Amino acid sequence: MGETSVHPFPNNDGAIEISRTLREVPPGDYLFQIKSFSLLSKAEEKRFDSSDFESGGYKWKLCLYPTGYEKENGKGHISLYLAISEADTLPLGWEVNVEFKLFVYDHIRDKYLTLQNADGRLRHFHRFKTEFGFAKLLSLDTFKDASNGYLIDDSCVFGAEVYVIKSTGRGECLSLKEETYFNSYAWEIKKISERKEKRLFSEPFTIGKHKWKILVYPEGHGSGKGKSLSVFLCLDNCGSLPTKVKLYVEFSVLVKDQVNGNHCEMKGGYWFCDLSKSWGFDLISLPDLHDESKGFVVLDSLVVEVYIHVMSDVKEFSSKMPAL
C-alpha cells in the first residue's frame, strides 16, 4: 500500500513546512523504541540519542527531545533530529547530501506517520551543520492523546530512512548527427535468378563510425516470406558501441528502378544494439519485383541501396560534465 497524506501543514514557527503521510511499510534504516516515556520527559537530561546505525556509507543516530528542543522553539512538542555520527573522524572538508524521512509508529492503526520536508530539498550535512530534523515533529498534546496511537502503555517508536546522494561521476552525452557525406551504399546483386541462398549479405561498408551490411531475403522473411523482397540494414561491428549503449539510426532502403527511375523506397528509424543488430522492411512484392516492365531486375541484376540520414553519437564521461 502506498503512502496516504494525512495533514501536511507548516510549523507554527514558519521555518520548516513538514509533509506528513501515513504508510504501512516500516522504516528501512532504523527503529528507536522508547519505553517509560513519562520518565524520560521528567528527566534532567533533555536529549536522548539512539545508538549509531549505518546508511549510505555513513553512521547516523536519532536525537530525541521528549519535551521539545527549546533553542529551536520546540517547547511543548516532540523534537526529533537526524545527526551524522563520528563527524570528527570524517575527512577534512567533508560534505554529505541527504534526503531523509522520520517516523512515528501508530500502534492502533499499525501504520507509520512519515515526516519529511515538504519542499523536497536535500539536507546538506557538513562540519558546521551535523544534524537536521523537526523541532515541532508533533505537539505533546497530539502525541499523548491515546486515540492517535503514538504513545501506548507509556511506549513509543520512532524511525528513520536515510538516502545519501552520491554522484558516481558517470554518464553519457547523446547527440544526433545528420550524415550528409558518404552516407550511402549501393549493392548490385548479379544473377539473382540463380541465387539459391535464403539470405544474402553484402560486403561490409562504413558510414559514420560504424560498419554495416545489407541483408536481403530474396524470397522474403517473417510476415513477408513468399510474398516480398525483405531488405535489412545490419550493424556489423557492435563492438564499436560502449557497453549497453544503443545506436539510433534513421535510414532508407530502396530497390532501384534501373529503367524508369521509379525506385521502391522505405524509410524508418531504429535503435541498434548488441542484442538487436538488424532492422528492415518487406520492401517490394515479389510479383512487382520480377515484372520486367517495372525495371527492378535488369539483365538478371538487382540493385539495393541504403542511405543513412541521421545517426546518434554517444560519448561516455566520468568525473566531470563534458563541454557543451
N, C-alpha and C positions, 0 to 999 in steps of 0.2 A: 504493500500500500504506500502511496506517495505521501508527501508532506501536506498538511492541511493548515491553511492560515487561520490563526485564531484572533489575534488583535495586535497587529503592528501599530505602534504609536511612538511619538517622540518622548524621550525622558523629560521630566519636569525641569531639568536644568538647561534643556535646549541644546546641549552639547553633542549628544550622540543619539541618533534615531535607531531604535532597535527593531529588527524584524523578528516576530515570534510566530513559530509554526509548531504543529504537533506531528509527530511521526511515531511509528511502531518500532522501527529498527533501532537497536541500542547504539550508543556512540562507538565509533570504530577504533578509537585510540585508548581511552581510559575512563574508568568509573571511580568515583570518590564517594564512598558511603560514610555517612556521619550517624553515629548513634549518640543518644543523650544530648541532643541538640540544645536543650534548655540549659544544660550545664556549660556548654561551650559559650552560649550567649551571655552567661553571667561571669565568665572567667575574666581575670585581669588581662590576659593576653587577648588582643583584638583580632589577630590574624592567625590563621591555621593553614599550613601548606601541606599538600599531598606529597607522597614520595615522587621521585623522578620517573618519567616514562619517556620512551623513545618514539620519535616520529620524524620522518624525512631526514634522518641522519643527525638529528639534534636531540638533546634531552630537554624535557619540559616539566612543569609542575603547575598544579592548580592552586590558587591562593584565595582562600575564603575569608571574608569578613562577616561573621554571623549577625552583627548589628549594624553593618554598613561602614564604608570607608569614608570617614568624615572629611578628610582632606580633599575629597572629590565630591563633596556634598551628598554622600550616600547614606547619611544618618536616617534610620528608620527603614532601611532596605537591606536585602541580601546583596552584598557586593562580591563579585566573582571575577577573577583575572586569570589569564594565561601568562606564565612567565617562563623565559628561557633559563635553563639551569646551567651552572658552571660557566657563566659568561666570562669569568676571568681567565678561563683556560682556552678560550677561542682565539684565533689568530688576530693580530693587530689589524684594525680596520674592518672587522667582520660586519656583515650585514645579512639579514635573513628576511625575505619577503614571505608573508604567511597569509593564508585565508583560513579562518578557524570558526568553529561553532562551539558554543557552550550549551549544556543540557541540564534540565531538572526533571527528575522522574516523577510521573503522576501515578501513584500506587493504585488509585481507584480505576482508572481507565487503561492502565498498563500501556501508557504511551509516554513519550519524552517531549517535554516542552523544549524546543530548539531555538536558540537565540544567536543572532549574528547581526553584524552591521547592516542596516537597511540599504545603505548606499553601495554596498558590494565592494568597497575599496579594500585593497590589501593593507595589511599592517606591516610596517617596516621596523623590524627589531634591529637594534644596534647598540653600541656601547653605552649610549646615554639614554636609551629607552628599551628596557629589558622586559617590560610587561604591558599587556593591553587587556582590557576587559570592560566590564559594565559596573559602574558604581551603583546603579539602580536596576539591578537584574530583576528583582521582584520586591514589591513593598512587603514589609514584615506582616502586615495585616493579611495580605493575599497569601503569603507563604504559609502562615499559621492557620488559615481557615481550613479546617479538616475536609470540607466539601470539595476543595480544589485538589486534594490528594498528594500535595507536595511533602507535607510533614505528617506522618502517620506513626503512632506509638513512639513519638519523640525521635524518629529516624527519618533520614532523607538521603537522596542520592543525587550527586552531580556528575557531570561527564564532559568530555572534550573530544573533538576531532580537529586535527591539525593537518593542513595541507601546505607543505613547503614548496614554493615556486622556485625551481632550479632550472636555469637556462642551460641546455646542452651545447648551445652554440652551433648546432647543426641545422641545416635547412637546404632549400634549393630555390633557384630562380628559374621560373618558367617564362619563356617568351616565344612568340610565333614569328616566323620569318617567311616572307614571300620568296619563293625560289623563282628567279627570273632568268638566270643564266644556266645553261647546260642542265635544264630541268626535265629533259625528255629522253626517251629511248624508244627506238623502233626495232622491231624484231620481225624478220621475214622468215616464215616457215615454208620451206620448199617441199614439193612432192607431198602435199598434205593428204592426198587420197591414199598414199602408200604407207602412211604412218599408222602403226598398229597399237602404239602405246596408249594407255588410258589417260596419261597426263604427260605434258611436255614442259620442260624448263628451259628458259633462255639462259644465255651466258650471264654471269654476274655483271652488273653495271653500277656505277657510283653516281648518286645525286645527293648533294649536301655532304654530310659527314658519314653517310651510311651506304652500304652496298645492298643492292636489291636484285631480285629476279622476277621475271614474269612467268606465271604458271597458267598453262592452258589445258583445259579438258576438252578435247575435240568433240566428244560425244556428250558433253555436259557433266555436271556434278550436283549431287544433292537433289534439290527440287527440280533442277534443270536437266537431270540425267535423261538422255534420249530425246531431249527437246531443244536444247540450246547449246551454243558455244559458251562455256564458262571461262572467264578470264580473271585472274587474281594477281594482285601485287604482293610480293613476299619480301619480308625483311630478311636478308641473307646473313647478317652478322649481328645477332642480338648481343654478342659480347661487347659491342661498341656502346651499349647503353649501361649507365650506372645501375647497380643492383636495385631491383624493384621499381625502376623508373619506366614509365610508358612514353611512347613517342607518338604524338598526334600528327597525322598527315591528311591533307586534302589533296585528292588526285583524281585524274580522269584516265579511263582506259577506252580505247577505241579500236574498232576493226576498220581498216582503211578501204574506202571505195576507190579502187585503182582506176576506174573508168570515168565515173561521173562526179566524183568528189563529194558524194553524199555519205559521209562517214557515219558509222553507228557508234555513238559515244555515250558513256555514262560517267557520272561524277559523284563522289562521296567523300566522307571523312571518317577516319578510324584511328583508334588508339592501338598501336602495335606494342607488343612486349614479348618477353621470352616464352610465355605460355600461349600467345596468340600472334603468330608471325605472319599471317596472310589474311587478306580480305579482298573481295571482288564481287563480280556480277555475273548473272546469266545474261550475257551481252546481246546475243542475237539468236533468233530461232534458226534451227538447222535448215529448214526449207529456204529461208531468206539468204542464209549464208551461201548455199550451193546454187542459188538462182543466178545463172550466168549473166542475165541482163542487169543485175544489180552491182556487178563489178567487185565483189569482195574476194572472190577466188579467180585469179587470172593466171593462166598457164600453170595451173596446179600450185599456185603460190598464194599464201595468205600473209598479210602484214598487220601486226598488232603493235599498237603504240601506247606508251604510258607517259603522262605528264604529271609531275608533282608541282602543285601550285603553292601550297603552304606547308611548312614543317615546324614542329616545335623544337625548341632548344632548351635543354635542362642543364643547369650548372649547379653542382652541389657546393656548399660553402660551410665553413666552420669558424668558430671564434668571433667572427665579425660579419656584419651585413656586407654584401657586395656593393660596389659603387653603382649608383643609378645612371 
